[in-house]
């Protein structure tokens, strides 16, 4: 980088962190990837939006969904429990043991990879532009096999021979 003598070098910085709450589910390994989003943190309302997407998908395909959940507060709340009873014809819940939720729930690895590989490096001109940019990225991952390609480790190219 260079600057004129006597002038300060101004480097734009991303500013404050922006948090996007995402509640998602995917059918391993091909998809689909369904998600709901909001600001703040994952709560019952956000989870119930995602659950309605799963029910719509189950009705459209005629296949019952097995939903693997850890013991997060949004999933074990009274409203969520009542909703599970209403949608039990389309969604059956498999509860993970409390002590192994991180290692057994495949979506945790997806979130970790997306945070490390995409969201942590996503820069926008304006802090308010981060939220829509993150949602656009997640929408692109809804395409067939897109999530699988995004989760594939990057291959290093062999050095060119001279």
N, C-alpha and C positions, 0 to 999 in steps of 0.2 A: 504494500500500500504506500501511497505517497501523499504528500500535502505540500501546499505552497509554504515557503518559509514565512514564519510569523503567524500562520493560520492554524487554528485548532483542527485536529482530525475528529470529525463527528461520525460516530458509528451508531446506526440505529439499533436499539435493543428492543427485545420483544415486550418489555414492560411487565406488568403483573401477570401472574398465572391465572388462567381461566379454567374453571372446573366444569366439565360436562358430565352429567350423570347419565349413565347408559345401563339399561337392563336388556340383556340379549340372550338369544338361544340359537343354537345351530344343530343341524342334523349331521353328525359326523359320518363320512368324510366329505360328501359332495354338497351338502347344504340342504335346504335353504338356511340363510342367516336372517333371523328376524330380530328387530330391536325396537325399543322405545327410548326416548331421550328427554331430558329436562335439565334445568339448572339446579344447583345445590347438590344433594346426595340422593342415592337410590332410596326410594321410599315405597310404601305400599301402593300408592296411586300409580307410580311409574311401573311397578311390577304388574299391576292389574291391566294396564294398557298393553303390555307385552303378552300377558296371558290371553287377552282377547284376540291378539294377532295369531297366537298358536291355535286357538279354538277355530278361528276362521280358516286357517290352513288345514286343520284336521277335517273340517266339514267339506272343504273344497276337494281334498284328495281322497276322502273316505277312509283315511287311516288314522287310527288312534295314536296320540302323541304320548310318549313316556318322557316326563320332565324330571331331570335329575337336579335336585336342589340341595344346597347346604342349609344350615340353620340360621341364615340371616334374618334380621328382624322384619324386613319387608315380606319375607316368604312365610313367616310363622305368625304373622299378626292375625287378629280376629277376622278382619275383613278378607284377608287372603284365604283363611281356612273356610270361611263361608262360601267364597267363590269356588274353591276346589270342589265343594259338595255340589254346586250347581253345574259344573262342567265335567263331572266325573265320567260321563258317557264319551267324552272326547279326549280328556287329558287324565292320565294317571301319574301320580307323583311318586318318585323314588327318592327317599330321604337318605342323604349320606350321613355316616356317623360324624359326630362333632369333631373328633380328633383327626380325621383324615380328609376333611373337605377340600383343603388346598391341593392335595396330591391326586385325588380321584376325580375331581370335577374338571373335565377337559376345557370348559369355557374359561377357567382361571388362567390356563396357559395361553389361551387366545388373547385375553385381555392383557396379560403381561407382555406378550410379543407386540401387540398393537401399540401399547404405551411406549415400549422401548424403541421399536423400529419406525413408528410413524408419528404418533402424537408428540413425543418429546422433541422431535426435530422439526415440527411444523411451525413455521414462522409466518406471521401475517403482518400486514402494514398497520393494522388497527386492532387493539385487543378485542373489540366487539366482533371482528371478522373471524376470530378463532372458532367460536361455537358453530356458525354455519359451515365453515370449512371442515370441521370434524364430522358433522352430520353428512356432508357431501361424500367424504371418504367412506363412511359406513354404508351409505346408500350404494356406492360403487361395489362394495363387497357383497351385496345381495345378488349380484349376477351369478349365474351358474359357474361353479368351480372357482370363483374369484377369491373367496376366502382361503381356499386350499392353496392357491398360487401365492397369496400374500404370506401364508404361514410357512411356505417352503424356504429352507435356508438358502441364502445367496451362495452361488457358486463362484469360486474364484477362477478367473481365466488364467490359462497357462501363459507365461511370458512369450512374446512374439520371438520367433527365431530370426536371426539375422545372418 
